[in-house]
Amino acid sequence: MGDLIQMRDGRRVIGSATVVEVVEPTNEHLIGRWPLFATVRLRREVDGVPAGTQGAVVDVYEDAYEVEIVSDAGETLWLAAVADDDLELLDDGP
């Protein structure tokens, strides 16, 4: 507790927060869905990103996954909510 964490957009810091409580994680919102940080591939072109591009699931919503595509330098190139049928699971994460 007391750690300062930063929210980033690429390398730019866009927000910060101080940890006031640490709780055990739950996976209730992931039941029946792919886990966070799973590696996925786009089945079709989405928002100009070509089919076959690989990314990682960084959040799970009721009807979509938030997928991030990162450059070799670690910068976010693309971040968007993508439907289940637009993705193919390659690796189910850590």
KEMARFI-807709 format. One line per field, with one value per residue: x, y, z of N, C-alpha, C in turn; residue in three letters; residue number from 1; chain. Coordinates in nm, 2 decimals, decimal comma. Layout:
BEGIN
n.x	X:...
n.y	Y:...
n.z	Z:...
ca.x	X:...
ca.y	Y:...
ca.z	Z:...
c.x	X:...
c.y	Y:...
c.z	Z:...
r	ALA:...
k	NUM:...
c	A:...
% end
This chain:
BEGIN
n.x	0,08:0,03:0,20:0,28:0,11:0,12:-0,08:-0,06:-0,03:0,11:0,43:0,38:0,27:-0,05:-0,20:-0,22:-0,21:-0,25:-0,20:-0,44:-0,56:-0,52:-0,66:-0,76:-0,76:-1,04:-1,20:-1,45:-1,56:-1,44:-1,54:-1,59:-1,47:-1,19:-0,87:-0,72:-0,44:-0,41:-0,27:-0,37:-0,50:-0,61:-0,89:-1,00:-0,97:-0,97:-1,07:-0,87:-0,65:-0,47:-0,59:-0,47:-0,29:-0,12:-0,20:-0,27:-0,51:-0,63:-0,84:-1,17:-1,49:-1,86:-1,95:-1,73:-1,37:-1,09:-0,83:-0,48:-0,22:0,12:0,43:0,76:0,92:0,78:0,57:0,22:0,05:-0,21:-0,53:-0,83:-1,18:-1,29:-1,49:-1,58:-1,59:-1,41:-1,16:-0,89:-0,77:-0,43:-0,25:-0,31:-0,22:-0,04
n.y	-0,12:0,23:0,27:0,45:0,45:0,46:0,57:0,51:0,63:0,50:0,61:0,84:0,98:0,98:0,99:0,93:0,73:0,65:0,36:0,24:0,02:-0,33:-0,61:-0,95:-1,09:-1,15:-1,37:-1,36:-1,21:-1,32:-1,57:-1,84:-1,71:-1,59:-1,55:-1,26:-1,11:-1,31:-1,43:-1,33:-1,35:-1,15:-1,24:-1,12:-0,81:-0,52:-0,20:-0,11:-0,25:-0,53:-0,86:-1,14:-1,01:-1,01:-0,97:-0,88:-0,97:-0,73:-0,65:-0,75:-0,75:-0,76:-0,82:-0,81:-0,80:-0,62:-0,54:-0,51:-0,40:-0,41:-0,24:-0,35:-0,19:-0,16:0,02:0,12:0,04:0,01:-0,01:-0,15:-0,24:-0,56:-0,80:-1,14:-1,32:-1,21:-1,28:-1,51:-1,75:-1,78:-1,83:-1,89:-1,72:-1,61
n.z	0,00:-0,05:-0,27:-0,56:-0,87:-1,23:-1,50:-1,84:-2,18:-2,42:-2,40:-2,26:-1,96:-1,83:-1,61:-1,25:-0,95:-0,60:-0,42:-0,21:-0,10:-0,11:-0,26:-0,30:-0,63:-0,84:-1,07:-1,17:-1,38:-1,59:-1,64:-1,85:-2,06:-2,25:-2,09:-1,93:-2,09:-2,28:-2,58:-2,90:-3,24:-3,51:-3,69:-3,91:-4,10:-3,89:-3,81:-3,99:-3,92:-4,03:-4,11:-3,93:-3,77:-3,46:-3,11:-2,76:-2,52:-2,31:-2,15:-2,05:-2,16:-2,14:-2,40:-2,56:-2,63:-2,51:-2,70:-2,74:-2,94:-2,96:-3,03:-3,12:-2,96:-2,74:-2,74:-2,75:-3,04:-3,13:-2,99:-2,90:-2,87:-2,94:-3,11:-3,01:-3,24:-3,41:-3,33:-3,28:-3,06:-2,96:-2,75:-2,41:-2,22:-1,91
ca.x	0,00:0,11:0,27:0,23:0,11:0,09:-0,16:0,02:-0,07:0,25:0,53:0,33:0,19:-0,18:-0,27:-0,15:-0,30:-0,19:-0,27:-0,49:-0,60:-0,49:-0,75:-0,74:-0,83:-1,15:-1,21:-1,59:-1,60:-1,38:-1,59:-1,63:-1,41:-1,04:-0,81:-0,64:-0,31:-0,40:-0,23:-0,48:-0,48:-0,73:-0,94:-1,03:-0,93:-1,05:-1,02:-0,75:-0,55:-0,49:-0,62:-0,34:-0,21:-0,13:-0,21:-0,30:-0,63:-0,60:-0,96:-1,28:-1,63:-1,97:-1,96:-1,61:-1,24:-1,00:-0,70:-0,37:-0,11:0,24:0,55:0,88:0,98:0,69:0,47:0,09:0,02:-0,35:-0,60:-0,97:-1,27:-1,30:-1,59:-1,53:-1,57:-1,30:-1,03:-0,84:-0,68:-0,31:-0,19:-0,40:-0,15:0,04
ca.y	0,00:0,36:0,28:0,54:0,38:0,56:0,53:0,56:0,62:0,48:0,66:0,96:0,96:1,06:0,99:0,85:0,70:0,59:0,23:0,25:-0,11:-0,45:-0,72:-1,07:-1,08:-1,25:-1,40:-1,38:-1,15:-1,40:-1,71:-1,87:-1,62:-1,60:-1,48:-1,14:-1,12:-1,41:-1,38:-1,36:-1,31:-1,10:-1,32:-1,03:-0,67:-0,45:-0,06:-0,09:-0,35:-0,64:-1,00:-1,21:-0,94:-1,06:-0,88:-0,94:-0,93:-0,65:-0,64:-0,84:-0,69:-0,85:-0,86:-0,79:-0,81:-0,51:-0,60:-0,42:-0,44:-0,33:-0,24:-0,41:-0,10:-0,15:0,13:0,08:0,08:0,00:-0,05:-0,14:-0,35:-0,65:-0,90:-1,27:-1,39:-1,14:-1,32:-1,65:-1,76:-1,84:-1,87:-1,84:-1,62:-1,67
ca.z	0,00:-0,06:-0,39:-0,67:-1,00:-1,33:-1,62:-1,95:-2,32:-2,48:-2,30:-2,19:-1,83:-1,84:-1,48:-1,15:-0,83:-0,49:-0,38:-0,08:-0,06:-0,20:-0,24:-0,38:-0,75:-0,87:-1,21:-1,20:-1,50:-1,70:-1,65:-1,98:-2,15:-2,25:-1,98:-1,96:-2,15:-2,38:-2,72:-3,00:-3,38:-3,57:-3,80:-4,02:-4,08:-3,79:-3,80:-4,08:-3,88:-4,11:-4,05:-3,90:-3,67:-3,32:-3,00:-2,63:-2,45:-2,19:-2,07:-2,10:-2,14:-2,16:-2,54:-2,64:-2,56:-2,54:-2,76:-2,76:-3,03:-2,91:-3,11:-3,06:-2,87:-2,62:-2,75:-2,80:-3,17:-3,15:-2,87:-2,94:-2,83:-3,06:-3,09:-3,00:-3,36:-3,48:-3,27:-3,27:-2,95:-2,99:-2,62:-2,31:-2,12:-1,80
c.x	0,09:0,19:0,20:0,23:0,07:0,01:-0,09:-0,06:0,06:0,34:0,48:0,24:0,07:-0,26:-0,19:-0,25:-0,21:-0,27:-0,31:-0,54:-0,56:-0,58:-0,72:-0,82:-0,94:-1,15:-1,36:-1,62:-1,53:-1,44:-1,64:-1,57:-1,26:-0,98:-0,74:-0,50:-0,29:-0,35:-0,33:-0,43:-0,61:-0,77:-0,97:-0,98:-1,03:-0,99:-0,89:-0,63:-0,57:-0,52:-0,48:-0,26:-0,23:-0,13:-0,24:-0,43:-0,59:-0,72:-1,07:-1,41:-1,73:-1,97:-1,84:-1,48:-1,16:-0,87:-0,60:-0,26:0,01:0,35:0,66:0,95:0,89:0,58:0,33:0,07:-0,13:-0,42:-0,75:-1,05:-1,30:-1,40:-1,52:-1,50:-1,47:-1,16:-1,01:-0,74:-0,55:-0,24:-0,28:-0,33:-0,08:-0,04
c.y	0,12:0,37:0,38:0,46:0,49:0,49:0,59:0,55:0,62:0,52:0,77:0,92:1,05:1,06:0,91:0,83:0,64:0,47:0,25:0,12:-0,22:-0,56:-0,83:-1,05:-1,18:-1,26:-1,41:-1,32:-1,22:-1,53:-1,73:-1,79:-1,64:-1,51:-1,35:-1,18:-1,25:-1,35:-1,43:-1,30:-1,26:-1,20:-1,24:-0,89:-0,60:-0,31:-0,04:-0,18:-0,48:-0,77:-1,06:-1,14:-0,99:-0,95:-0,95:-0,88:-0,86:-0,62:-0,72:-0,76:-0,79:-0,90:-0,84:-0,80:-0,68:-0,57:-0,49:-0,48:-0,35:-0,35:-0,32:-0,32:-0,08:-0,05:0,07:0,13:0,09:-0,06:-0,04:-0,25:-0,43:-0,76:-1,04:-1,33:-1,32:-1,19:-1,47:-1,66:-1,84:-1,90:-1,81:-1,77:-1,69:-1,76
c.z	0,00:-0,18:-0,49:-0,80:-1,10:-1,44:-1,74:-2,09:-2,39:-2,37:-2,21:-2,07:-1,84:-1,71:-1,38:-1,03:-0,72:-0,44:-0,24:-0,02:-0,16:-0,16:-0,34:-0,51:-0,76:-1,02:-1,25:-1,34:-1,62:-1,72:-1,79:-2,09:-2,15:-2,14:-2,03:-2,01:-2,24:-2,51:-2,82:-3,14:-3,43:-3,69:-3,93:-4,00:-3,99:-3,78:-3,88:-4,03:-3,96:-4,04:-4,03:-3,80:-3,53:-3,22:-2,87:-2,58:-2,32:-2,10:-2,13:-2,06:-2,16:-2,30:-2,62:-2,56:-2,60:-2,58:-2,78:-2,85:-2,99:-3,01:-3,05:-2,95:-2,74:-2,63:-2,80:-2,94:-3,20:-3,03:-2,91:-2,88:-2,96:-3,02:-3,08:-3,14:-3,45:-3,44:-3,28:-3,16:-2,99:-2,86:-2,51:-2,19:-2,01:-1,71
r	MET:GLY:ASP:LEU:ILE:GLN:MET:ARG:ASP:GLY:ARG:ARG:VAL:ILE:GLY:SER:ALA:THR:VAL:VAL:GLU:VAL:VAL:GLU:PRO:THR:ASN:GLU:HIS:LEU:ILE:GLY:ARG:TRP:PRO:LEU:PHE:ALA:THR:VAL:ARG:LEU:ARG:ARG:GLU:VAL:ASP:GLY:VAL:PRO:ALA:GLY:THR:GLN:GLY:ALA:VAL:VAL:ASP:VAL:TYR:GLU:ASP:ALA:TYR:GLU:VAL:GLU:ILE:VAL:SER:ASP:ALA:GLY:GLU:THR:LEU:TRP:LEU:ALA:ALA:VAL:ALA:ASP:ASP:ASP:LEU:GLU:LEU:LEU:ASP:ASP:GLY:PRO
k	1:2:3:4:5:6:7:8:9:10:11:12:13:14:15:16:17:18:19:20:21:22:23:24:25:26:27:28:29:30:31:32:33:34:35:36:37:38:39:40:41:42:43:44:45:46:47:48:49:50:51:52:53:54:55:56:57:58:59:60:61:62:63:64:65:66:67:68:69:70:71:72:73:74:75:76:77:78:79:80:81:82:83:84:85:86:87:88:89:90:91:92:93:94
c	A:A:A:A:A:A:A:A:A:A:A:A:A:A:A:A:A:A:A:A:A:A:A:A:A:A:A:A:A:A:A:A:A:A:A:A:A:A:A:A:A:A:A:A:A:A:A:A:A:A:A:A:A:A:A:A:A:A:A:A:A:A:A:A:A:A:A:A:A:A:A:A:A:A:A:A:A:A:A:A:A:A:A:A:A:A:A:A:A:A:A:A:A:A
% end
